[in-house]
């Protein structure tokens, strides 16, 4: 008998994750990329120039309206898709993943004032907007040749993590709602040959390892992007969080984490709350407490051969400096060739 995402005993646990996929002979090493969200103020041309300058050849391209790196009103326009694809190719950058984390949040919500900045209106109007954004993002990913589309579809009821005596309501209800709402999006992605990726986050149905396993169990076509900092922010071991996902692990995000343990409010920029625990803030790699050498070693042990995308969310460092610092650390940890194995 196991525990459900809410901590209650579960008579029907999700099946265990598949064993780690073994790398095929001749498979390339882990690649490094960057998420372009932090570079949105530079515009697409400027963001691609930064990617080239820091020496990465693959990016996560957000298509939310708020970032304005692409024309969100033309996601399904083949001419716009071709233009973006050609601009990336001219910069020597491949689009490894297309992402939408704000507009698509309205698929499941919340549909109250929390999301009015995305779209004000009724729950029905917000939900329809979110579904259109999700479908458009999948079509855009296919049109620009991206193999992955990372979607954050929201969560119907954030309070369900807290179970109440005598109630049968649980987090599994959120999982079931996600699977139902995502069905047309997953069907379209399957038709177009794009893999849908989820990222565990406190604002999502998959917010921790248990809820992520429950969602992956209910949605067989879905893959995973793990951000160890997101999971460490709510108390999980960041090394354990990247292990054991096997073929479902399609992408990894990289940033560092500082935790605040004082009883007084934190001072300085960038602090936030990820639930009822103490405040946290994200930093460039090497400026926080996460054991990135052990995290990368765990990925290598599991034969992960995807992309590690540096995600700059450091409020204390300029974007380009933070990206450069993080990439320098990762380059020192990722094998540049074939390792000889044990030498004694």
N, C-alpha and C positions, 0 to 999 in steps of 0.2 A: 504494500500500500504506500502511495506517495502523497505528496502535498500539492495542492492546487496553487496557482499563482497568488491566491489570497492567504495561503497558509493552512487552509482547511484540508482534511483528509479527502483524497480523491479515489473513488472506487474504480474509475476508468482512466488510469494515467495515460498520458501520451506515450507512444512508442519511443524507445531510445533513438537518439540521433544516429544516422548511419556512420559507419567507421570512416576515419579520415581517408580522403582520396589519395592514392599514391601518384606521384608525379610520373608522367610518361617519360620514357627515355628521350633525352634531348630537350626536355621541357626547359624553358627559360627561367631565369631567376625571378624573384619578386621585383616588380617594377615600382617606381615611385611616380606619383602624380600629385596634383594639387586640386583642391576645390576652389572654383572661381568665385564663390559667393562673396568672399572678403574683398575681391578685386572689382566688384560691381561698379564702384565709383570711377574706375578707370575706363569704363566702356569695354566692349568686346575686343576691339583692336588693342587697347592698352593692356587688358587682362592677358591676352595671348602673348603680347610682347614680354610681360613679366614671366609667364610660363617658360618662354624661350630663354630669357635671361638667367633664370634659376636652374635651367638645365633639365627640365622634365618634358616628356613627350606625350603625356596623356593627362586629361583633365576631366573633372566632374563639372558639367555645365548646368547651372540652375536656370530654369525657364519661368520662374514665378514673375508675376507682373512687377513686384516691388524691386526686383534686381535690374530689370531693363537691359540685360545683356543680349536678349533676343526680343523680337516683337511677339509678346504673348498672345496678341490677337491674331497672329498668323501662323500658329504652330502647325496647322494642317495644310498650309500653303506650300506646295512642292517647290515653288520658286524661292521662297524664304529658306526652306530646308537646304536647297542646293547652295544658296548664297552663304549660309553659315558653314556648311560643310567645306566649301571651297576656301573660305577665309581661314578656317582652321588648318586645312591642308597646306595653304600657302605659308602659314606660320610654322609648319612642321610639327603640328600638335594634333593628336588623335583625341576624339571624344570617347572616353571609355565609359562614361555614364552620363545620362541626362537625368536631372533631379527636379522634383517639385515638392517643396515641404511646407508651403504656406497656402497657395491657392487650393491645393488638393486636400488640405486640412478640413475643408468644409464638406467633404463627403460624409464624414461622421460627426464632425463638430469638435468642440461644443458650438452650438448655433445661437448663443446669446451674445451679449456685448463683447465677450472676449475676442470674437473674430469680426467685429464690425469694421476694423481697419482693413480687412481684406474685402468684405462686402457687407454692407448694411442691408437688412431686410428680414423677411420671414425665414423660418427654418427651411421651408420648402425651396425658397429661392436660393438660399445658401447651399443647400444640398445639390441642387441642379447645377449650380455654378461649379462646385467641386468636382462633380462627375464629368462635366465637360472638360475641365482642366486636366483631369486624370487621363481621359481618352485622348485629348489633344497632345499631352506629353508623351504618351506611348507612340502615337503616330509620328511625332517630331523625332523621337529617338530612332525609330525605324528609318525615317527619311534622311537622317544625318549619318546613319550607319553605326550608331552606338549599340553595343551588345546588352547594356544594362539600362534600366530605368528605375530610379530610386524614388519611391512615392511615400509620402506621409499622409495617411487618409484620416487621421484624427481618432477620437475616442468618444463614444456616446455618453459615458458616465464615469468620470474620474473617481467618484466616491465608491465605486464597487470594489476597490481593493480592500476596503474595511467591511468585514462581514458582520452581520447583525444576528443576534440570537433569535431563532425561530423563523428566519428568512431564508428562502432558497435562492435569492439573488446572489450572483457571484461574478467574478471577472470573466468566467467562461461565457457569460451572456455578451460581453463586449467582443470576445473572440468570434462568437457565432455571428454577431452583427457585422463584423469586419469581413468575414468570409462571404456573407450574403451580398454586402455592398460592393465588394471587389470583383464579383464574378464576371460582369461584363468587361471590366478592365483586364482581368487575367485572360479571358477568352480572346480579346483583341491582341494582347501581347503574344499569346501563343500563335495566333494566325500570322502575325508579322515577324515572328522569330526573335522577339525581344524578351529578355528575362526581367521580371519584376523583382525588385529588391526592397526589403524593409530594413529600417534602422531602429533598434531599440532605443526608446527615448521616453522620458516621463510624460510627454504629451501624446503618446501613442498607445494603441492597444498592446503592442509588444513593447514593454517597458523594462523588463528584467529577464534573466535567463528562463525562468519558469513560464512566464507569459509568452515569451518568444517560442519556446518549444511547443506550447499549446497551439499557437497560430500556425507554425510550420506544419504541425500534425494535421491541421484542418484545411490547409491550402497547399497542396502538393507541388504546385508550379511556382511557388514563391521561394526566393533565395534571400540571403542575409548579408547586410553590411554591419559589421561590428565596430563600434567606437568604444574602446576600453575606458576612455575618460567619462563617457556618459554613464556607464555601469559602475565605475568606481565612485562616481559622485553620489550614488545612492547606496554605497556600502559594500559592493561586490569586489572580489579579488580580480584585478584587471588581467592577470595572467590566465587564471582559470576561465575567464570570460571569452578568450579567443580560442580555447581548445575544444576539440571534439565535434565541431560542426560538419566536418567532412565536406562533401560536394555542395552542401547548401551555402557554405561561406563563399561569397562572390566578391566582396570588397571589404577593405578595412580603412577606418579613419584614424588619423593620428593627431592628437594634441595632448598637452599635459594638464595637470590638475593641481590646484592648491585648495586645501580645506581649512576652514576657520573653526577653531575650537574654543576661542575665548567667549566669555559670557557677555562681553560688550559688543556692540555692532562693529562689523569690519570697517576698516578705513581703506581708502583708495578706490580705484576704478575697477569695474568688471565683476564685482561680486554679485551673485544671484542665489536664489534658492531653488533646489530641485525636489521640493517636498517639505515635510516637517523637520528634516534634519538641519544641521548647521549650514551656513552659507559656503559656497564654493566659487572658485573662478578658474577659468581655463587659461592656460599659458602655452607659449611655444615650448616645444620639446626641450628638456633640459632645465627648464625654469620652474618645474613643479616636482611632485613627489612620485610620479608613476615610474615603475622599473622598466623602461623601454628596452634595455638589453634582454631582459627575461621575456618580455612580450614578443619581441621579434624571434627569439630562440624558440618559443612555443609555436609560433607560426611556421618556422622552418621544420620543427619536429613533426608537425602535422602535414608537411609537404604543401603548404599554401603557396600557390604560384600566381596569385592575382596581383592587384595593384594596392599599395598603401597610399592613400590620398592624404596629404597634409591639409588639415583644416585649421586655418588661422582664425582664432577667436581671442587673441591676447590683447587686452585693453592697455597694456603698458608698453608694447613694442610697436613700431611702425610695421605695416603689413609686410613689406618686402624683407625687412630684417628678420621678422618672425619666421617667415617662410624659409629664408636662407639658413637660419639657425637650426630649424627642425630638419631640413633636408641634409645638412651636414652631419647631424647626429645619426640619422637613419642610414646614410651612405657608409658610415663607419661600421654599421651592424649587419648590413646585407652582404652576403658573399659576392665578390666580384668575379669569381670563377668557381671551379670545382674544388671543394674542400677535400683534403686527404683523409679525413676521418681520424680515428685514434692513431696516434703516432708513437705509442709506447706500450 
